[in-house]
């Protein structure tokens, strides 16, 4: 019995030791990698100066063409993340400011994401390697239901989100394999192949979203001009009065849901193809950046 207990204790000790060592090793690689995704690109960066930073979900990532802003001599990067919510967009802005980024304008895609305050697990997981080295990241996650196990159990976060931050991503980070997510100024274009061209958003309701409020407050504090917009959806969408509800709750948000409407400009009901994105980006540049006087004041 004594030998069994001793064996059990040794086994547990070895497992814990291995977990700590693996946790440290994985985290160390993430602290040196900046080629795989936009989060590590920002986290491991030095201070940057931008005329325009774009934040939001795939409806930002696929809809704002960075190159077109650059052609107007506006240094721009699209930090939109497919699948992301305002939870992740707020944390991205916090990390930028922590690294002393100088940002003149933020274009924030704020439409469907106003209907929830949840983290998008697949995107939020990419922040987890920095749990123990960044107070900003830790504080942002503190009130999440799984915070304690992710924070206190060594290597657990890498196991739980293995497909996002596990061995494959660590290996690619180790060999400095660059991801396509960082190409084209962060803009990811979609082709003409049609996906689902029907959508129903009639059950969505905009909330008094705390992460949107965080972003507004951070912009006020750092004198950043915030341009919050709603981006287009295809013609065959039910519940389009959602955008009217958003406008009623947040009068400062600019409604562009009907700026591009023909289905030929969409890859799926909620995402424009490259032609649609370029048409939409041209409209945004015309309305806010062709004349300095057209840029609305920060709020």
C-alpha positions in Angstrom: 0.0 0.0 0.0 2.8 2.3 0.9 4.6 1.7 -2.4 1.3 2.3 -4.3 0.8 5.7 -2.5 4.4 6.6 -3.2 4.1 5.7 -6.8 0.8 7.7 -7.1 2.4 10.8 -5.5 5.5 10.5 -7.8 3.2 10.1 -10.8 1.1 13.2 -9.9 4.3 15.2 -9.2 5.7 14.2 -12.6 2.5 15.1 -14.4 2.3 18.5 -12.7 6.0 19.2 -13.5 5.5 18.3 -17.1 2.4 20.5 -17.3 4.3 23.4 -15.9 7.3 22.9 -18.3 5.0 22.5 -21.3 3.1 25.6 -20.3 6.3 27.6 -19.9 7.6 26.3 -23.3 4.4 27.0 -25.2 4.1 30.5 -23.7 7.7 31.3 -24.4 7.2 30.5 -28.1 4.1 32.7 -28.3 6.1 35.5 -26.7 8.5 35.4 -29.7 6.0 34.8 -32.5 4.3 37.5 -34.4 3.5 35.9 -37.8 0.5 33.7 -37.1 -2.5 35.9 -36.1 -3.4 39.6 -35.4 -3.4 39.1 -31.6 0.2 38.0 -31.3 1.1 40.5 -34.1 -0.1 43.3 -31.7 1.1 41.7 -28.5 4.7 41.3 -29.6 4.9 44.6 -31.5 6.4 48.0 -30.7 4.6 51.3 -30.8 2.9 52.0 -34.2 1.3 55.1 -35.7 -1.9 54.6 -37.6 -4.3 57.0 -39.4 -7.0 54.3 -39.5 -7.4 51.1 -37.4 -10.3 48.8 -38.2 -11.8 46.6 -35.5 -14.7 44.1 -35.5 -15.7 40.7 -36.7 -15.5 39.1 -40.1 -17.9 41.8 -41.2 -14.9 44.2 -40.7 -12.2 41.7 -41.8 -13.9 41.1 -45.1 -15.4 44.5 -45.7 -12.7 47.2 -45.3 -9.9 47.2 -48.0 -6.8 48.5 -46.3 -5.1 49.2 -49.6 -7.8 51.7 -50.6 -7.1 53.8 -47.4 -3.4 53.5 -48.1 -3.9 55.0 -51.6 -5.3 58.1 -49.8 -2.1 58.3 -47.8 -3.8 57.0 -44.7 -1.7 54.4 -42.9 -4.2 51.7 -42.2 -4.5 48.1 -40.8 -7.6 45.9 -40.6 -7.6 44.2 -37.3 -11.0 42.7 -37.8 -11.1 39.0 -36.8 -13.5 36.4 -38.3 -15.8 35.0 -35.6 -14.8 37.8 -33.1 -17.1 39.8 -30.9 -16.8 43.1 -29.2 -15.2 41.3 -26.3 -12.2 40.6 -28.4 -12.2 43.9 -30.2 -12.1 45.8 -26.9 -9.2 43.7 -25.6 -7.3 44.3 -28.9 -7.6 48.0 -28.5 -6.4 47.8 -24.9 -3.3 45.9 -26.0 -2.6 48.5 -28.7 -2.8 51.3 -26.2 -0.7 49.4 -23.7 2.0 49.3 -26.4 1.7 53.0 -27.0 0.0 52.9 -30.4 -0.9 56.3 -31.8 -4.2 56.0 -33.6 -6.1 58.9 -35.2 -9.3 57.1 -36.3 -10.9 53.8 -35.4 -13.5 52.3 -37.7 -15.5 49.9 -35.5 -18.0 47.4 -37.0 -20.8 47.5 -34.5 -24.0 45.8 -35.7 -24.8 42.2 -35.0 -22.2 42.0 -32.3 -24.1 44.5 -30.2 -26.7 41.8 -29.5 -24.3 39.9 -27.2 -21.6 40.4 -24.6 -20.1 36.9 -24.8 -16.6 36.0 -25.8 -16.1 34.3 -29.1 -14.2 31.2 -27.8 -12.3 30.4 -30.9 -11.0 34.0 -31.2 -10.7 34.7 -27.4 -8.6 31.5 -27.0 -5.7 33.2 -29.0 -5.3 35.6 -26.1 -4.8 32.8 -23.5 -1.1 32.3 -24.1 -0.6 35.7 -22.4 -2.7 35.0 -19.3 0.3 34.9 -16.9 2.4 37.6 -18.6 -0.2 40.3 -19.3 -2.3 42.0 -16.6 -4.4 43.5 -19.3 -5.4 40.1 -20.7 -5.9 38.6 -17.2 -8.2 41.4 -16.1 -10.3 41.3 -19.3 -11.0 37.6 -18.6 -11.4 37.7 -14.8 -15.2 37.6 -14.8 -15.5 34.7 -17.3 -16.9 31.5 -15.8 -13.9 29.4 -16.7 -11.3 31.9 -15.6 -9.9 30.0 -12.6 -9.3 26.7 -14.3 -7.7 28.3 -17.3 -5.5 30.6 -15.1 -4.5 28.3 -12.3 -4.2 24.8 -13.9 -0.9 24.7 -15.8 -1.2 23.8 -19.5 -5.0 23.3 -19.3 -5.8 26.2 -21.6 -3.5 24.7 -24.3 -5.3 21.3 -24.0 -8.8 22.8 -24.0 -8.1 24.9 -27.0 -5.6 22.6 -28.7 -7.0 23.4 -32.2 -6.5 27.1 -31.7 -3.3 27.4 -29.6 -2.0 23.9 -29.3 0.9 22.0 -30.9 0.3 22.9 -34.5 0.2 26.7 -33.9 3.2 26.4 -31.5 5.2 24.5 -34.1 4.4 27.0 -36.9 5.3 29.9 -34.5 8.6 28.1 -33.7 9.5 27.9 -37.4 8.2 31.5 -38.1 5.7 30.3 -40.7 3.6 33.3 -41.7 -0.1 33.2 -41.8 -2.1 34.7 -44.7 -4.3 36.5 -42.1 -1.6 39.2 -41.9 -1.4 39.9 -45.6 -3.0 42.8 -47.5 -3.0 45.1 -44.4 -5.2 42.6 -42.5 -8.0 42.7 -45.1 -9.2 39.2 -46.2 -11.1 39.2 -49.4 -13.9 36.8 -50.3 -14.6 35.4 -53.8 -17.7 35.2 -55.9 -18.6 31.6 -54.9 -22.0 31.9 -53.1 -22.5 30.6 -49.6 -25.8 30.9 -47.7 -27.7 33.8 -49.3 -30.5 33.8 -46.7 -30.4 35.2 -43.2 -32.8 35.8 -40.4 -31.8 38.3 -37.7 -35.4 39.0 -36.5 -34.7 37.6 -33.0 -31.6 39.8 -32.4 -31.9 42.8 -30.1 -29.1 45.3 -29.5 -27.9 45.5 -25.9 -26.4 48.3 -23.9 -23.1 46.5 -24.7 -20.4 47.0 -22.1 -17.6 46.2 -24.5 -18.8 48.8 -26.9 -19.0 51.3 -24.0 -15.4 50.3 -23.1 -14.2 51.1 -26.6 -16.0 54.4 -26.6 -14.4 55.3 -23.3 -10.9 54.3 -24.4 -11.2 56.4 -27.5 -12.3 59.4 -25.5 -9.4 59.0 -23.0 -6.8 58.7 -25.8 -8.3 61.3 -28.2 -9.1 58.8 -30.9 -11.8 59.6 -33.4 -14.3 56.6 -33.3 -16.4 55.9 -36.4 -18.9 53.2 -35.5 -20.7 51.7 -38.5 -23.1 49.0 -39.5 -22.1 47.2 -42.6 -24.2 45.8 -45.5 -26.2 42.6 -45.7 -27.8 40.9 -48.7 -31.3 41.6 -49.9 -32.8 38.4 -48.7 -32.4 39.1 -45.0 -35.3 38.9 -42.6 -35.5 41.2 -39.6 -33.7 44.2 -41.2 -35.4 46.5 -38.7 -32.7 45.3 -36.3 -30.5 48.1 -37.8 -33.2 50.6 -37.0 -33.2 49.4 -33.4 -29.4 49.8 -33.2 -29.7 53.4 -34.6 -32.4 54.1 -32.0 -30.3 52.8 -29.1 -27.0 54.3 -30.4 -27.7 57.4 -32.6 -24.0 57.9 -33.2 -23.6 54.6 -35.1 -23.6 55.2 -38.9 -26.0 52.8 -40.7 -24.6 51.5 -43.9 -26.6 48.3 -44.1 -28.1 49.3 -47.5 -24.9 50.9 -48.9 -24.4 47.8 -51.1 -27.5 45.7 -51.7 -27.3 43.6 -54.9 -26.5 39.9 -54.3 -23.8 39.9 -57.0 -21.6 41.8 -54.5 -22.0 39.2 -51.7 -20.2 36.0 -51.0 -22.8 35.1 -48.4 -25.7 37.0 -46.9 -23.6 38.7 -44.3 -20.3 39.0 -46.1 -19.5 40.9 -49.3 -17.1 39.7 -51.9 -14.1 41.7 -52.9 -16.0 43.8 -55.4 -18.6 44.7 -52.8 -16.0 45.4 -50.2 -14.3 47.8 -52.5 -17.5 49.6 -53.3 -18.3 49.9 -49.6 -14.8 51.0 -48.7 -14.9 53.7 -51.4 -18.2 55.0 -49.8 -16.6 55.1 -46.3 -13.5 56.9 -47.6 -15.7 59.4 -49.5 -18.0 60.1 -46.4 -15.3 60.3 -43.7 -11.8 60.9 -45.2 -12.0 62.8 -48.5 -12.3 66.0 -46.5 -10.9 66.4 -43.0 -13.9 68.5 -42.1 -16.2 65.5 -42.8 -14.7 63.4 -40.0 -17.1 63.5 -37.1 -15.9 64.4 -33.6 -15.1 61.6 -31.2 -17.8 60.7 -28.7 
